Amino acid sequence: MFNVDEICNAILHGGIRKVKFKNSKIQSINYQPEGTKGAIFGFRSKKHMIDGRGIVVTSEEALSENADRLTHWTPNVYQYGTYTNAQRLFVKGHEERNLKQINCFVIDFDKEPGSKLRDQDILDVAIDLDLIPTLLLETPGGYQAYFILQAPWFISSKNDYQSIRIAKLVSQNLRKAFAENLPEVDLGCNHFGIARIPRTDNVVYYYPALTHNMQDLIAWSMKQEPVATYARPDLHVLKPTKQIQEKWVDLLLKNPEIVGEKGKFGRNNVIFTLSLAYYASNVDQERCSDDMDLFNSGLTRPLKAAEVDRIVRSAYSGKYQGASTVYVSELVANWGLESLSGTPLFNQNRNGWVKVKKDRSERTNSHVHEWKGDLLAFLETECVTYRPEIKLTKSELQASVTYNGKAISRGSLERALKELVAEGKLYLQMKAGRGGGMILATRKALIRTVIKTNQVVKEAYKQSIQTFFPEARSLTKLFEQPKKAGEVSLFGAQEIHAGTG
């Protein structure tokens, strides 16, 4: 059984008072005033929510008293809340520009007639994206996934509420990432409005250790935007060649005052975006590193050289195709010292040239990345929640992984295994001698089992995972302690890369 008071308080991040301002039943003698706090809104039914008929809640004590009678709430905190009539029936104040702090992002999954969406499907996509919700609720119409922040994102009115625009970009990209695999995602609902409230009868799972760092989400969101801009499933996109000649690059490179503050993209984001422009323009990575070091050294408050090197390597990893116009515009709005009129910021076709990529069914041979997908798909079909590890010989695995009746070759299997282990998507242990073979488990299967097993068997299962796969120790620890700031990936690289024989 989940403690919904603890869940709600963890979401709110102290944005409202602990105790009621008047008539508190839990206020101690030594109580100290809490200073200025915000307000949230609660509703007793969906109809009441639609009609705007609700209550203003300004303390965790009041929320706890009403929790079982509420169906909806605002998990993000507002500056104030009030009523529109003397009878205190209808509320007002839950407008975007009245936001005080954003505590979480919520994705709504609406099941249409005929939809067979399960919580398992959401979890599988989340694991693939390395974006597991902290909390998952089942609703009468589907599910709601909460991505709770490690610390609140405070809203500032500076630059016409740019902090809200940044948060919206993150929220939009979270939704789009899930919607690519799950059409049930509601892309149109309010980003920071009303959501289902956690109750004893609707919590599917809750992992307080799986909170999300806002700066990491911003960095992730910036990297997603080029993918959404360029990608089409039937086309291979050639990188633009002259992105570094665009005006915005020069505007940013000439500003030594770039620092980063509340509600603004900072030095890391500027250097990453500039590096993407260099990469998209076919500039050698060494030259990019030199230019970024020179730019960084000219900043009033430069980053550490190692951090600059890490950012450049990330931009040149091959995962991204160029700087996004959306984020470039935000960066220039923050840090472009010259007028934005005159010469356009962008002077080229952002989509580049394209050529049609031949479908796999039309080719005799498959690429290794395609076999990797087949291998993971086979292992997933063999996994069960309470027994996700699979034992078999390499010959048995080779015969089982096929496409159009053709089995994967020995060489492709070796390479696929090595790459999947290195990427952290597969755990593998070799057993020598008679009765030996391989013990394999996908990262998705292991995480799913840790989350889905009940608390009674969970600890024993974690020990079992580490017995089979010592390198999975870091995986199980993530469910026991909060992530450290700066960790973008959910699990990171494996500590030990098992050989594939």
N, C-alpha and C positions, 0 to 999 in steps of 0.2 A: 504494500500500500504506500502510495506517495504522499508526502506531507505538502499539501497544496499551499499552505501559508508560507512555507520555506521557498517554494518555487516562485510564488508571486513576489515575495520580498527580494529574492535574488534577481528577478527581472527588473524591479523598480530601482535598484541601486541607490536606495536612500533618498529618492527624489521627493517622497512625501514624509510627513512626520512619523515617528514611531508610535506615539500615543495621541489620542484625541485632544484637541485644544481645550474642550470643555467636557465635563462628565466622564472623564476617563476612569475605567475600572482597573487599570493595571499600572497607573502612574505611581512610581515609588516616591518616598519622602525626599530622597536625594536627587530627584529629577532636575536636570538642567535644561533650560530653554534650548531648542534646536535651531533657532534662527529661521531665516526665510526658506520656506520649502514650497513645492508646487502642488498641483492637483491632478487627479485623474477622474475619469467618468465611468460609471457602471450602469448596466441596463439589465432588466429582469427577464426580457424575452426579445426575440428578433423583431417582433412587431413594435415593442416599445423603442427599440433602437432606431427603427425606421422613422418612427414618429418623433424622435428626439426626447422621449420621456425617460428620464433616468435620474441618477443621483450623482452629486459631486462628492468625491472621496479625497480627503486630505491627510489621512493617517493610515498606517498599516493596521492599527487596532480596529478602525472602522471597516476597513476592507475585510478583515478576518470575520467580523460580525456579520457581514453581508454576503460573504463569498458563496455559500451554498445556495443563495437565492438569486445569484447573478448568472447570466448566460454570456454576456459580452462585457468588455471593458476596453480602456485605452492603455496598453502596456507602456506607452511612451508618455512622459510627464509634461504637463502644460504649466505655464506661468500661473494661471488662475483658472477657476471655474465658478460659474454662477448659475442662477435660475432666471427664467424669463417671466415668471408669474409669481404672485404672492403665495400661492399654494405650494410652491417649490416642487412642481411636477416636471417641468421641461427645462432642460439644461442648455447652456451655451458656453462657448469658450474653447471647444475642441477644433480650432482652426489651425492651419499649418503655421501661420506666423505667430501664434501664441505658444508654440512648442518651447519648452525649457530644455529638455534633454531627450535624445533618442537612446533608448536602452536596448533595442533589438530590431531585427528585421523579421517580418512574417511573410511566409508564402502560403497562399490559400489554394488548396487543391479541390476543385469542384467536380464531383462525379456526375457526369451526364448519364441519362438513361442508357443502359447497356454497358456502361464502363465497369471494368473488373479491377479497378485500381485497388491495390493493397498497400498497407504500410510497408510491407517488404519491398515493393517496387520503388517507393520513395527512398528507402534506405539504400537500396542497390545503386540508384543514380547518385545519391549523395556520396557514397563511398568512392564511386568512379571519379567524381568531381573533387574529392578531398574537401568536401564541405558538408559535414554531418551536422544536422540540426541539434541544438542543445536539448530541445524539447519537441515532442510530437504529440499533437492532440487529435483525437478522432471526433469529428463533428457529424451532425445529422446529414450533411451534404457531402462529406468527404474527409479531408484532413487539413490541419494547419501546422506548419513547421516554423518553430521559433529559432532564430539564430541570435542567441543572447550575447551581448558585447561584454568583454572583460571589464570595461569601464564605460560610463555613458559618454556619448558624443554631444557636447553642449552646443546649444544653438546661439548664434550671434546674429545681430541685425546688420553687421558690417557687410559692405559690398552687396547690398540688397539681398541679404540672407543667403550668401553663397554656401554656408555650411549646410543648408537644407538641400541645395542643388547637388552638392557633392554626395550627400547621403542618398539622394534619389538615384544618382547614377549607379551607385553600389546596389541599391535595391532593384533597379531595373535589370542589371546584369545578372544578379542572383536569380531573378525570375526567368530571364531568358535562358540561362544555362540549364535550369531544370525543365523548362518548356520544350527544349530541343528533344527531350526524351519522353516527357510526360505532357500530353496535350491538355490534361486536366488543370494545369496551372492557370489561375486567373491573373492575366496580365493587366487587367484594367482597374483593379480595386485600389483604393487609397493606400499610399505607401506607409503612412504613419497615422492611420486612423484607428477604427474600432476593430477588435479581433475577438475571437472566442477566449474566454477566461479559463485557466486551468482549474479543473474540478476533480473530485475523487472518482468521477465516473467517465472521464474522457482522456486521461493521460495514458498514452501508449508507452512512452518511455521518457526518462529525464536523466541526463548526464551533466551535472554541474561542472565537471572538469572540461567539457567540450564547449567552452565559451570561445568567442572570436575577437581577435584584436582588430580594432577599426582601421589602423594604418595598414595592416596586412590585407584587409578586405579592399581598401582603396587601391593598393598595389595590384592585387589580384584583378580588380575591376578594370584597371587601366590596361592590363594585359589581355583582357577578354575583348575589349572594344575593337581592336584591329581584326580579330577573328570574325566578329559579327559583320564588320564592314566589307571584308574581302571574300569570305568563304561562300562557295556554292558547291554542292556535292558532286556535280559533274564536270567541274572545271579545275584546272591547275593554274594558279595565279602566278604570273611572273612579277617580281618586285619592281616598283618604280625605281628609276635610276637617278633622279635629280632632286630628291626630297631635301637634301641639305642646302639647296640653293633657294629654298623658299624663305620668305621674309621673316617668319616667326623664329626660325633658327637663329638668325642674327640678333633679333630682339632679345632673346633669352641669354645668348652668350655674352651680351654686352652689359648685363645687369649684375653688379657685384653684391647687391643687397638681398638676394634671394636667401631666405632663411627657412620659412615655414612656421606657421602659427595656427592657432585655433581657427578652423574653418577654411584653411588654405592648403593647397598642395605645396610641398616644400622642396628642399634641395634634392632629396632622393628621387622624387617624381620628375623633376626637371631633368636631371642627369639621365634617368632611364629613358625619358621621351626623346631627348637629344640623341642618345645612343641608338635608339630604334631608327631614327632618321638616317644616321650614318650607316647602319646595317642595311636599311632599305635602299640606300644609294650605292651599295657595293663597295663601301669604303673598308679598307683593311682594318681588322680589329685592333692591331697595334697602334695604328694612327688614331683611331677613335679613343683608345686608352690615353694616349699622349694628350689629345685635345681636351678630354674630360679632366685629366689631371691639371692641365693648365687652367681650365675654367674654374675648377674647384679651388685651386690655390689662390685665385684672384677674388674669391668670395670673402666677404667680411668675416663670416664664420664658416670656414670650410669643414667638410666631412673628413674622416680619417681616410688615408689613401687606400687601405684595405677595403673599405666600404665602397669606394668609387670603383675599384677593380671588380668587386662582386657584382655591382650593378651593370657594368659593361658586359661581363660574362653572361649575365642573365639575358640581356638584350640580344646578344649574339648566339643564343642557345639554339636558334632555328625554330623556336616555337611561335615566333611572332613575325609579322610581315611589314610592319611600318607603324609610324606614329598616327594616332587617331585624331581626326579633326575636332571631335568633341572635347577631348582632353587638352589638345593644343590650344583651343580657344579659351578654355578655363585658365590655363597657365599664362597665356598672354594677357588675359584680363587682370590677373594678379600681378604679373611681373614685367609686362611689356612697357618700357619707359616712354616709348614714342607713341604718337597718335596711331590709331588703328586704321585711319582713313588713308586714302592714297593707294599705294601698291598693295595688291591683295596678299593676304597671309599665305594663301595656297595658290600655286601657279601651274598645277598639272592635274591630269586625270588621275584621281585617287584609286581607280580600280585597276589600272595597269592593262597590259595585254594578256589575253588568255588563250589557252589551247585546250582542246578537248582531250580528256584522259580516257584511255581505252578501258572499258569495263573488264572486271576480272573474268567474267564468263566468256569473254572473247579471246582470252589469252591462254596459252598452253601452260605456262608456269605462273605460280603465285609468288607474291613478294613475302618476305619474312614477316613484315608487320601484319599481313593478312593471316598468315599461319598463327601468329601470336593471338590474334582474335579468336581463331578457331580453337586453339589450345585452351584459352581461358573459358570459352563457351562450353567445351566438353567437361572441364573440371567443375564448372558451376552446376552442370546437370547432375553430376555425381555427388555433389555435396548435400548433406542434410544438416539441419541446425545443430543437432547434438553430436554429430560426427563429421566435421568438415574436412578432416584430413583423409587422403586417399593413398592406398598402398598398391603399387603395381610395378611391373618391370618396364624398362625402356621400350622393349619390343611391343609390349601390350599397349603402351601409350601411343607408339607410332602407328599401330594398326587402328587405333580408335580415332585419331585426328585425321579427318578426310575432307576433301572438297570435290564435289562432282564425281564421287567414287574413287578418287585418287588419294592415296595416303601421303602424308607428309614425309619428305625424304629424311634420312638420318642426319644429314648435315643441317638441314633447315630446323629440325627438331632441336639439335644441340644449340644452335644459335638462338632460337626462340626462347629456350629455357634460360640460357645465360642472360639474355636481355631482360626478360621478365623478372628474374631474380635481382638484377642490378637496378631495375626500376622500382623495386619494392612491391611489385604486384603479385609476386609468387614466392612462397617459402618452400624450400626443398631440403630434404635430408637423404643422403645415400646410405644404404645398408649393404655391406659386402658379404660375400660367402653364400652358402646354401640358404635358400629362403629369403635372400636379400632382395634388393630392388630400390625403388624410390618411394619416399613418403612425401606427398605434395599437399599443399593447401593454398588457396588463393587468399590474398589479403582481404578481399571482400567477404569470403566465407568466414574467416576468423573473426573479423569485426562484427559481422552479423550475429555470430554465435555469442560473442561477449555481450552484445546489447540485448539479444532476445532471450537468453537463458535467465531463469529466475535467480534471485539473489542467493538462494540456498546453495545452488550448485556453482555459482559464478566463480567464487574464489578457487574451488578445486579445479575448475576448468582452466583458469588462468595458469595454474601450476602445470596442468597437462600440456598447454600450448608451449610453455617454455621447455618442457621435457623433450617434446618433439623438435621444436625449432628455437634454439637458444637466441637466435638473432631477433626473435619476435618479442624479446623482453621490453623493448622500448614501446611496442604497441600496447601491451597490457598496462604499462605505467601511465599511459595517457588517460586511462579511464579512472585513475586513482588520484591524480593531482592536476592542478591547473597548468595550462601551457605557459611557457615563458614568453614574454613579449618578444616579438620579432620572428616567431615561428610561423611560417606561412603554410607549409604542408602539414597535413594531419599526422603523418607518421614519419616522414623523412626517409632517408636511406637506411637500408638494413645495416646493422652493426657488423654482421659477418656474412659474407657472400659464399654460400655453399657451392661446391663444385658440381658440375653436371655430368661428370664421368667421361 
